Amino acid sequence: MPKFSANLSMLFTELPFLERFAAAREAGFSAVEYLFPYDYDAATLKSLLDENGLEQVLCNLPAGDWAAGDRGIACDPARVGEFKAGVAKAIAYAKKLNIPRLNCLAGKRPENVREKDAWDTLKSNLGYAAGELARANRVLLVEFINLYDIPGFFLHGTRQTLRLLDTIGAPNIAMQYDVYHAQRSEGELVATLRTNISRIGHIQIADNPGRHQPGTGEINFPFVFSEIDRLGYQGHIGLEYVPTPDTRASLAWMGQFGLKP
């Protein structure tokens, strides 16, 4: 049976962020993930994890100024120094919070940057990050995003992402496979999982359209979950969806599918 982690950037948003850890525990989760820890003191976050018996399975590397519209900086040749400083910061948090995987968002290609230059910059930055994370005994993940939600996002499909990882060749780098983004970008969810499960380091889910919980859209999640199980995936599946009408009600799908957090 799949293991699920609550994405605290998306779920329990009716509560202040620091109160969402307890809410996740009360809902039955033993694992959480969220976009960024960096606005909070690591000791505070560690206490909340420990107090609630939670494991944090994932966060992202720093991705620039999120509020200003940045969605990653790894493909920007003008921000390599900022990217490398972010890697060091992420590793420091990962060590304090026992986070085994860090995800890199490539970002949108700047208008004044050629595609080849963005590709070369991303390749170099990911190679650097993989090396630093290897020394810290961590796994680097790379995620593609659909172009409907984030126009201009540099990585936007499975083949492109895996080709990039192949050029880097680091043993501790894998793809983060978000079922929602994959459905919007290319479909072929189960076929892709079957072909590439050994290259996938983390899975996230939301239904389409709307990016709400399973059962609200077109994706056959019982089939997807059973296939993930059959393929022997041992990681967590992150619930990175917009709950409707609220988080508590949105979790009813788990019981309907014979699942639990």
C-alpha positions as CSV (number, residue, x, y, z in Angstrom):
1,M,0.0,0.0,0.0
2,P,1.4,3.4,-0.9
3,K,2.7,5.7,1.9
4,F,1.5,9.2,1.8
5,S,3.1,12.5,3.0
6,A,1.0,15.6,3.6
7,N,2.3,18.6,1.7
8,L,2.0,21.4,4.3
9,S,2.3,24.1,1.6
10,M,-1.0,22.9,0.1
11,L,-2.9,21.2,2.9
12,F,-4.3,22.6,6.2
13,T,-3.8,26.2,4.8
14,E,-6.7,27.3,7.0
15,L,-4.1,27.2,9.8
16,P,-0.9,29.2,10.3
17,F,2.0,27.2,8.9
18,L,3.5,26.2,12.2
19,E,0.2,24.7,13.3
20,R,-0.1,22.5,10.3
21,F,2.3,19.9,11.7
22,A,-0.1,19.0,14.5
23,A,-3.0,19.0,12.1
24,A,-1.2,16.5,9.9
25,R,-0.5,14.2,12.8
26,E,-4.1,14.5,14.0
27,A,-5.3,13.5,10.5
28,G,-3.2,10.3,10.7
29,F,0.0,11.3,8.7
30,S,3.4,10.2,9.8
31,A,5.3,12.1,7.0
32,V,5.2,15.6,5.7
33,E,6.8,17.7,3.0
34,Y,6.5,21.3,2.0
35,L,8.1,23.8,-0.5
36,F,10.5,25.7,1.6
37,P,11.7,25.7,5.3
38,Y,13.9,28.8,5.0
39,D,11.6,31.4,6.6
40,Y,11.7,29.5,9.9
41,D,14.4,28.6,12.3
42,A,15.4,25.0,11.8
43,A,15.3,24.2,15.5
44,T,11.6,25.3,15.6
45,L,10.8,23.0,12.7
46,K,12.7,20.1,14.2
47,S,10.8,20.5,17.5
48,L,7.5,20.4,15.6
49,L,8.5,17.3,13.7
50,D,9.6,15.6,16.9
51,E,6.6,16.6,19.0
52,N,4.2,15.2,16.4
53,G,6.2,12.1,15.5
54,L,6.6,13.2,11.9
55,E,9.2,12.5,9.3
56,Q,10.0,15.2,6.8
57,V,10.6,13.5,3.5
58,L,11.2,16.5,1.1
59,C,11.7,20.2,0.5
60,N,13.0,22.3,-2.3
61,L,16.3,24.0,-2.8
62,P,15.9,27.8,-2.5
63,A,14.2,29.0,-5.6
64,G,14.7,32.7,-5.7
65,D,12.1,35.3,-4.8
66,W,8.9,33.2,-4.9
67,A,6.6,36.1,-4.0
68,A,8.1,38.1,-6.9
69,G,7.4,35.3,-9.4
70,D,10.6,33.3,-9.4
71,R,10.0,29.6,-9.8
72,G,13.6,28.4,-9.5
73,I,16.9,29.9,-10.6
74,A,18.9,26.9,-11.7
75,C,18.9,27.7,-15.4
76,D,19.8,31.4,-15.0
77,P,23.5,32.1,-15.9
78,A,23.3,35.4,-13.9
79,R,22.4,33.7,-10.7
80,V,24.9,30.8,-10.3
81,G,26.4,32.2,-7.2
82,E,23.0,32.6,-5.6
83,F,22.1,29.0,-6.6
84,K,25.3,27.6,-5.0
85,A,24.7,29.5,-1.8
86,G,21.2,28.1,-1.8
87,V,22.5,24.5,-2.0
88,A,24.6,25.1,1.1
89,K,21.7,26.5,2.9
90,A,19.4,23.6,1.9
91,I,22.0,21.1,3.0
92,A,22.3,22.8,6.4
93,Y,18.5,22.6,6.9
94,A,18.4,19.0,5.6
95,K,21.0,17.9,8.2
96,K,19.1,19.5,11.0
97,L,15.7,18.2,9.9
98,N,16.9,14.8,8.7
99,I,15.5,15.4,5.2
100,P,16.8,12.8,2.8
101,R,15.8,14.4,-0.5
102,L,16.0,17.9,-1.9
103,N,14.2,18.9,-5.1
104,C,15.5,21.5,-7.6
105,L,13.2,23.7,-9.6
106,A,14.9,24.6,-12.8
107,G,12.9,27.9,-13.2
108,K,11.8,29.8,-16.2
109,R,14.3,30.6,-18.9
110,P,15.1,34.4,-18.8
111,E,14.0,36.1,-22.0
112,N,17.6,37.3,-22.7
113,V,19.1,33.8,-22.3
114,R,19.5,31.3,-25.2
115,E,18.1,27.9,-24.7
116,K,21.5,26.3,-25.0
117,D,23.0,28.6,-22.4
118,A,20.1,27.9,-20.0
119,W,20.6,24.1,-20.6
120,D,24.4,24.4,-20.0
121,T,23.8,26.4,-16.8
122,L,21.2,24.0,-15.5
123,K,23.5,21.0,-16.2
124,S,26.4,22.7,-14.4
125,N,24.3,23.7,-11.4
126,L,22.8,20.3,-11.1
127,G,26.2,18.6,-11.3
128,Y,27.4,20.9,-8.6
129,A,24.4,20.3,-6.4
130,A,24.5,16.5,-6.9
131,G,28.1,16.5,-5.7
132,E,27.4,18.6,-2.6
133,L,24.4,16.5,-1.7
134,A,26.4,13.3,-2.2
135,R,28.9,14.5,0.3
136,A,26.0,15.1,2.7
137,N,24.5,11.6,1.9
138,R,21.4,13.2,0.3
139,V,19.5,12.6,-3.0
140,L,18.9,15.4,-5.5
141,L,15.6,15.4,-7.3
142,V,14.7,17.4,-10.4
143,E,11.0,18.1,-11.3
144,F,9.4,19.2,-14.5
145,I,6.3,21.5,-14.5
146,N,3.6,21.8,-17.1
147,L,3.6,24.9,-19.2
148,Y,-0.1,25.7,-18.6
149,D,0.5,26.4,-14.9
150,I,3.9,28.0,-15.3
151,P,4.5,29.3,-18.9
152,G,8.1,29.3,-19.8
153,F,9.2,26.8,-17.2
154,F,12.4,25.3,-18.6
155,L,11.8,21.6,-17.8
156,H,8.4,20.5,-18.9
157,G,8.5,16.8,-19.8
158,T,9.8,13.3,-18.8
159,R,12.1,12.8,-21.8
160,Q,13.7,16.2,-21.5
161,T,14.2,15.8,-17.8
162,L,15.7,12.3,-18.0
163,R,18.0,13.4,-20.9
164,L,19.3,16.1,-18.6
165,L,19.9,13.7,-15.8
166,D,21.7,11.3,-18.2
167,T,24.1,14.1,-19.2
168,I,25.0,14.6,-15.5
169,G,25.3,11.0,-14.6
170,A,25.4,11.4,-10.9
171,P,24.3,8.3,-8.9
172,N,22.3,10.4,-6.4
173,I,20.1,12.3,-8.8
174,A,16.6,11.3,-9.8
175,M,13.4,12.7,-11.2
176,Q,10.5,13.9,-9.1
177,Y,7.4,12.8,-10.8
178,D,4.3,14.9,-10.2
179,V,1.3,13.1,-11.6
180,Y,-0.7,16.3,-12.0
181,H,2.1,18.0,-14.1
182,A,2.7,14.9,-16.0
183,Q,-1.0,14.5,-16.9
184,R,-1.2,18.1,-18.1
185,S,2.1,17.9,-20.0
186,E,2.0,14.5,-21.7
187,G,-0.4,11.9,-20.2
188,E,0.8,8.3,-20.4
189,L,1.1,8.1,-16.6
190,V,1.3,4.4,-16.0
191,A,3.3,3.7,-19.1
192,T,5.8,6.3,-17.9
193,L,5.9,4.9,-14.4
194,R,6.5,1.4,-15.8
195,T,9.4,2.5,-18.0
196,N,11.1,4.9,-15.5
197,I,10.2,3.8,-12.0
198,S,13.9,3.2,-11.2
199,R,14.7,6.8,-12.2
200,I,11.9,8.3,-10.0
201,G,12.9,9.4,-6.5
202,H,9.6,10.9,-5.4
203,I,6.0,11.0,-6.5
204,Q,3.5,13.7,-6.0
205,I,-0.2,13.7,-6.9
206,A,-3.2,15.9,-7.7
207,D,-6.2,15.3,-10.0
208,N,-6.8,17.1,-13.2
209,P,-8.5,19.5,-14.0
210,G,-8.3,21.8,-11.0
211,R,-5.4,20.3,-9.1
212,H,-7.7,19.0,-6.4
213,Q,-7.7,15.7,-4.5
214,P,-8.0,12.3,-6.2
215,G,-11.5,11.5,-7.3
216,T,-12.3,15.1,-8.5
217,G,-11.0,14.7,-12.0
218,E,-10.0,12.4,-14.9
219,I,-7.1,10.4,-13.4
220,N,-7.8,6.8,-12.5
221,F,-6.0,6.9,-9.2
222,P,-6.9,3.3,-8.0
223,F,-5.2,2.0,-11.1
224,V,-2.2,4.4,-10.7
225,F,-1.8,3.4,-7.0
226,S,-2.0,-0.3,-7.7
227,E,0.6,0.0,-10.4
228,I,2.9,2.0,-8.2
229,D,2.6,-0.8,-5.6
230,R,3.2,-3.5,-8.2
231,L,6.3,-1.7,-9.4
232,G,7.8,-1.9,-5.9
233,Y,8.1,1.9,-5.3
234,Q,9.2,2.3,-1.7
235,G,9.0,6.0,-1.3
236,H,6.2,8.4,-0.2
237,I,3.6,9.9,-2.4
238,G,3.2,13.6,-1.6
239,L,-0.3,15.0,-1.5
240,E,0.4,18.3,-3.3
241,Y,-3.1,19.3,-4.2
242,V,-5.5,22.1,-3.6
243,P,-8.1,20.6,-1.2
244,T,-11.8,21.2,-1.8
245,P,-13.9,22.2,0.0
246,D,-11.3,22.0,2.8
247,T,-8.5,19.8,3.9
248,R,-10.4,17.6,6.2
249,A,-13.2,16.9,3.7
250,S,-10.6,16.4,0.9
251,L,-9.0,13.4,2.7
252,A,-12.2,11.3,2.4
253,W,-10.8,9.9,-0.9
254,M,-8.3,7.9,1.1
255,G,-10.9,5.8,2.8
256,Q,-12.8,5.4,-0.5
257,F,-9.8,3.9,-2.1
258,G,-9.1,1.6,0.9
259,L,-6.0,3.7,1.8
260,K,-4.9,5.6,4.9
261,P,-2.2,8.2,5.6
